[in-house]
Amino acid sequence: MAHVKRFQSIPMSKSMRGLCKEEDYAFLGIPKSLSKEGWAALEEDWQAKKQERVRRRLEREKREQERLKAIEENKQAKECQWRIHIEDLTSRQEKDLQDRLTRLRMFREFQRKVLEEEIGIEGEAACQLLARM
């Protein structure tokens, strides 16, 4: 255990040091009588667990980044579809307005011809009469 080496320089009575050691063992759930090979195996196990935790954390972070990237791509695709939809709608509305304008001009021309034929008014007077109506 690394902390044993670190705390050896702290002045402490032997009984207090033994008590602390017992508390450490009790806390960690490790038997007191463990050989050097046992400690080495224990430290290897701790290192393996630590590496496994780091690996899992990195995998979680990678999955989260992939999820955020997918969300962003989905958002951009929807925005693109929305822009295309709006452009299409705008062009259809412009075309409809142009068609209405053409029909209205044709109708006004028809009205002017009918007024000219029925009343006998020529050109400019017929336009003025239509404007009043």
C-alpha positions as CSV (number, residue, x, y, z in Angstrom):
1,M,0.0,0.0,0.0
2,A,1.4,3.3,-1.0
3,H,-0.1,5.2,1.8
4,V,1.8,3.1,4.3
5,K,5.1,4.3,2.9
6,R,3.8,7.9,2.8
7,F,2.7,8.0,6.4
8,Q,5.8,6.2,7.9
9,S,7.5,9.6,8.3
10,I,4.7,10.9,10.6
11,P,5.8,10.5,14.2
12,M,3.3,8.2,15.9
13,S,3.4,5.7,18.7
14,K,3.7,2.0,17.8
15,S,0.3,1.3,19.3
16,M,-1.3,4.1,17.4
17,R,0.3,3.0,14.1
18,G,-1.0,-0.6,14.7
19,L,-4.4,0.7,15.5
20,C,-4.5,2.8,12.2
21,K,-3.2,-0.3,10.3
22,E,-6.0,-2.4,11.8
23,E,-8.6,0.3,10.8
24,D,-7.2,0.4,7.3
25,Y,-7.5,-3.4,7.0
26,A,-10.9,-3.4,8.4
27,F,-12.0,-0.6,6.1
28,L,-10.6,-2.3,3.0
29,G,-11.7,-5.7,4.0
30,I,-8.1,-7.1,3.7
31,P,-6.7,-9.7,6.1
32,K,-3.7,-8.5,8.1
33,S,-1.4,-11.4,7.3
34,L,-0.9,-10.8,3.6
35,S,2.5,-11.6,2.0
36,K,4.3,-9.4,-0.5
37,E,3.0,-11.5,-3.3
38,G,-0.5,-11.0,-2.0
39,W,0.0,-7.3,-1.8
40,A,1.4,-7.3,-5.4
41,A,-1.6,-9.3,-6.6
42,L,-3.9,-6.9,-4.7
43,E,-2.3,-3.8,-6.2
44,E,-2.4,-5.4,-9.7
45,D,-6.1,-6.1,-9.1
46,W,-6.7,-2.4,-8.1
47,Q,-4.7,-1.2,-11.1
48,A,-6.8,-3.4,-13.4
49,K,-10.0,-2.1,-11.8
50,K,-8.8,1.4,-12.1
51,Q,-7.9,0.9,-15.8
52,E,-11.4,-0.7,-16.4
53,R,-13.1,2.3,-14.8
54,V,-11.0,4.7,-17.0
55,R,-11.9,2.6,-20.1
56,R,-15.6,2.6,-19.2
57,R,-15.5,6.4,-18.6
58,L,-13.9,7.0,-21.9
59,E,-16.5,4.8,-23.7
60,R,-19.3,6.7,-22.0
61,E,-17.7,10.0,-23.1
62,K,-17.3,8.7,-26.6
63,R,-21.0,7.5,-26.7
64,E,-22.1,10.9,-25.4
65,Q,-20.1,12.7,-28.1
66,E,-21.6,10.4,-30.8
67,R,-25.1,11.0,-29.5
68,L,-24.5,14.8,-29.5
69,K,-23.1,14.6,-33.0
70,A,-26.1,12.6,-34.2
71,I,-28.5,15.2,-32.6
72,E,-26.6,18.0,-34.3
73,E,-26.7,16.3,-37.7
74,N,-30.4,15.6,-37.2
75,K,-31.0,19.2,-36.3
76,Q,-29.1,20.4,-39.4
77,A,-31.0,18.0,-41.7
78,K,-34.3,19.3,-40.3
79,E,-33.2,22.9,-40.8
80,C,-32.3,22.1,-44.4
81,Q,-35.6,20.4,-45.0
82,W,-37.4,23.4,-43.5
83,R,-35.5,25.8,-45.8
84,I,-36.3,23.7,-48.9
85,H,-40.0,23.6,-47.8
86,I,-40.1,27.4,-47.3
87,E,-38.4,28.0,-50.7
88,D,-40.9,25.7,-52.4
89,L,-43.8,27.4,-50.6
90,T,-42.6,30.8,-51.5
91,S,-42.0,29.9,-55.2
92,R,-45.5,28.4,-55.4
93,Q,-47.1,31.5,-53.8
94,E,-45.2,33.8,-56.3
95,K,-46.4,31.6,-59.2
96,D,-49.9,31.8,-57.9
97,L,-49.8,35.5,-57.6
98,Q,-48.4,35.8,-61.1
99,D,-51.2,33.6,-62.4
100,R,-53.8,35.7,-60.5
101,L,-52.3,38.9,-61.9
102,T,-52.4,37.5,-65.5
103,R,-56.1,36.4,-65.0
104,L,-57.0,39.8,-63.6
105,R,-55.4,41.6,-66.5
106,M,-57.2,39.3,-68.9
107,F,-60.5,40.0,-67.1
108,R,-59.9,43.8,-67.1
109,E,-59.1,43.6,-70.8
110,F,-62.3,41.6,-71.4
111,Q,-64.3,44.2,-69.4
112,R,-62.8,47.1,-71.4
113,K,-63.7,45.3,-74.7
114,V,-67.3,44.7,-73.5
115,L,-67.7,48.3,-72.4
116,E,-66.4,49.5,-75.8
117,E,-68.8,47.3,-77.6
118,E,-71.9,48.0,-75.5
119,I,-71.5,51.6,-74.7
120,G,-69.4,52.6,-77.7
121,I,-66.7,54.3,-75.5
122,E,-63.2,54.3,-77.0
123,G,-59.9,53.5,-75.3
124,E,-59.1,56.1,-72.6
125,A,-62.7,56.8,-71.5
126,A,-63.3,53.0,-71.1
127,C,-60.2,52.8,-68.9
128,Q,-61.4,55.7,-66.7
129,L,-64.9,54.1,-66.4
130,L,-63.4,50.8,-65.3
131,A,-61.1,52.6,-62.8
132,R,-64.2,54.2,-61.2
133,M,-66.0,50.8,-61.0
